[in-house]
Amino acid sequence: MKLRLPLLLFSLLTLLLFSFSNSKVKPTEKGTLVLQFQHLVKDKYLSFDSAYKNSIGEDFTVSKFKYYISNIELSNSNTGKKHFLQDSYFLIDEEVVASKTISLEIPSGDYTTLRFLLGVDSIKNMSGAQADALDPINGMFWTWNSGYIMAKLEGSSSYSKSVHNKIEYHIGGFKKEDNTLKTIQFSLPQVVKLDETKKALITLEADIATWFSNKYELPISQYPACTIPGKLAVQFAENYKDMFRIKSVGTN
Amino acid sequence: MKTIRITIVAMLLFVFLFSQIVQSFSSATSNNGKGNTPLQQEIPDGFPMPHYKFEQNKLTQEGFDLGRKLFYDGRLSKDGNFSCGSCHQQFAAFSTYDHSFSHGFNNSSTQRNAIALFNLAWQKEFHHDGGINHLEVQPLAPLTSPNEMAETMNTIIQKLKKEKDYRKMFKSSFGDEKITGQRILKALAQFTGSIVSADSKYDRMKKGIATFTPYEERGYLLYKTNCASCHPEPLFTDLSYRNIGLSLDTFLNDFGRMKITGKSEDSLKFKVPSLRNIAVSAPFMHDGRYQSIKACVEHYGNKINKSTTLDSLLQNGIRFNRAQTVDLIAFLRTLTDSTLLKSYRFSDPENKSFNNIDKH
């Protein structure tokens, strides 16, 4: 009788241990996917020191260019396999070199499709004080009308009628008709194979010229600034949602 | 004997694993409060469930104390002069006493009347125009606005890092000494979200431990028939946005809610304020244009400015004769929560002469 209780306890505990260790012993194998972002105006790489021309023929310079990438998902259109990166928010900032390369741990496998959100989803816009990429310190949060600036472009242009010829586009808004969130999806030009030994690299280019003319023509002379949610912001977002293209897919 | 030994080993293993699990769980919520002394959120009898329930910001004594210290610390402003508490004065129900507008950095002035702060946990949106969608991010507006505290979060963090007291308090509230914007905002929310006003004479009457005078009783009835649709009990506001016929001040050009929604139907609409503590929070309205409760009551009688967005309930105004005005004001005065106004818990922790505080 004396021995039975410890025995019972022991078997219970081993059972428990087993159930815990089971999930620990078989971790999913993961590979590293690196996303690299490069910024251009048409075919020229972006530099804060250079002047560019948009497709309307207006000259401009850039002094700030940053945007949020979130809700990244990789999938395989053949097998239906999907991996969604929960709680992943990245602020890509031209000024911060390290921010333009993001490294993701993804379960091993073959992937054919890359999808992400350009901006911060509405839930995080409504969830109070956040940290890291979403920290208001990054200058991407409106203090007077709560919400994230999804993408920001600042600079100057001789066509701007603003003070010091400034151009200032702070594009945001997440509610109903003011929603500027854009889902970007690419069928990858070649299958990305991820396993523990190989790192895959996808290089994306973002062309700033799209901001001014794509679906809508938004001349600097008419719109030197857009700093509140609303119709104009939605039009800018409609334009820049096509700024990305896949430059290359490779391994390294 | 062997079985017992194995049992002990297994138990030790179990304890170890369990602690690992607990640890991984708590590190996943690393910026949630980690203070050791949990506090229960106060939900007064008869109040609805609060909107802000401290779910992602565990309410603790340590977090509350840190929030209280931050609320009263002038170092959160650019020149050190303006704490949250300097424009949100406890004796005025955390509004700015006797000021239509509050003073800010470098002799600047705000453009709206400082809102009284209480029962904030029941509110979804903040500011007169409802532009702020969460209690935790509200402080960002006054902290960074050039005509208020005019500071940046970065500089605030640098300033606080130099203070041993703060490093200690952040550690006891969040588990380590790291000072971040998120932690500052969460701590402030622990303090501001805890400010509850529910101990006025009216509340005591409801509980049956106080009796209204005949004036107050008649005023209560007048309130119920004329005011309660926009200022319903127990919060004394329905938290909606309404145009009550305040003519546009052409200097301020403040169109209220329209600035946030961009919709013309929201022109001149402002958030319905609570009537609680009205007797200590003059001046009134979003621009502080009325200095007395009487002036507010009279507004509804004969000063309503008609415009397309004027509230449907006010198309014909609400008239009170002189006797009714006296009764109504007598009732409104029962909404003053002296317990909150004098509560040491919500006072400036640096104020050693708390008992001599201006009670006007």
Contacts between the chains, C-beta under 8 A, distances in Angstrom:
chain1	res1	chain2	res2	distance
A	3	B	3	5.9
A	3	B	4	8.0
A	6	B	3	5.4
A	6	B	4	5.3
A	6	B	7	4.3
A	7	B	3	5.7
A	7	B	7	7.8
A	9	B	7	5.6
A	9	B	10	7.7
A	9	B	11	7.5
A	10	B	3	6.6
A	10	B	6	5.9
A	10	B	7	4.6
A	10	B	10	5.5
A	13	B	7	7.6
A	13	B	10	4.3
A	13	B	11	6.5
A	13	B	13	7.6
A	13	B	14	5.1
A	14	B	10	6.2
A	16	B	14	6.6
A	17	B	10	7.0
A	17	B	13	6.2
A	17	B	14	6.5
A	17	B	17	6.8
A	20	B	17	5.6
A	20	B	21	7.7
A	125	B	133	7.4
A	126	B	133	5.5
A	126	B	134	6.4
A	127	B	56	7.3
A	127	B	134	6.9
A	128	B	56	6.7
A	128	B	57	7.5
A	128	B	134	4.2
A	128	B	135	6.9
A	128	B	136	3.4
A	128	B	137	5.9
A	128	B	185	7.4
A	128	B	186	7.8
A	128	B	189	7.4
A	129	B	134	7.9
A	129	B	136	4.0
A	129	B	137	5.9
A	129	B	181	7.0
A	129	B	182	4.6
A	129	B	185	3.6
A	129	B	186	5.6
A	129	B	189	7.5
A	130	B	182	6.2
A	131	B	31	5.8
A	131	B	180	6.1
A	131	B	181	7.7
A	131	B	182	4.3
A	135	B	153	8.0
A	135	B	180	7.0
A	135	B	181	5.3
A	135	B	182	6.3
A	136	B	137	7.2
A	136	B	140	5.6
A	136	B	153	6.2
A	136	B	181	5.9
A	137	B	152	8.0
A	137	B	153	4.9
A	137	B	154	5.7
A	137	B	157	7.9
A	137	B	181	5.1
A	141	B	137	7.4
A	141	B	140	7.0
A	143	B	137	7.6
A	143	B	140	4.2
A	143	B	141	4.5
A	143	B	144	5.6
A	143	B	145	7.2
A	144	B	127	7.8
A	144	B	131	5.4
A	144	B	132	7.8
A	144	B	141	5.8
A	144	B	145	7.9
A	145	B	131	4.4
A	145	B	132	7.9
A	145	B	259	7.7
A	145	B	260	5.4
A	146	B	131	6.6
A	146	B	132	5.0
A	146	B	133	4.0
A	146	B	134	6.3
A	146	B	137	5.5
A	147	B	133	7.4
A	178	B	262	7.3
A	228	B	262	7.4
A	229	B	262	7.2
A	230	B	262	4.7
A	231	B	262	7.9
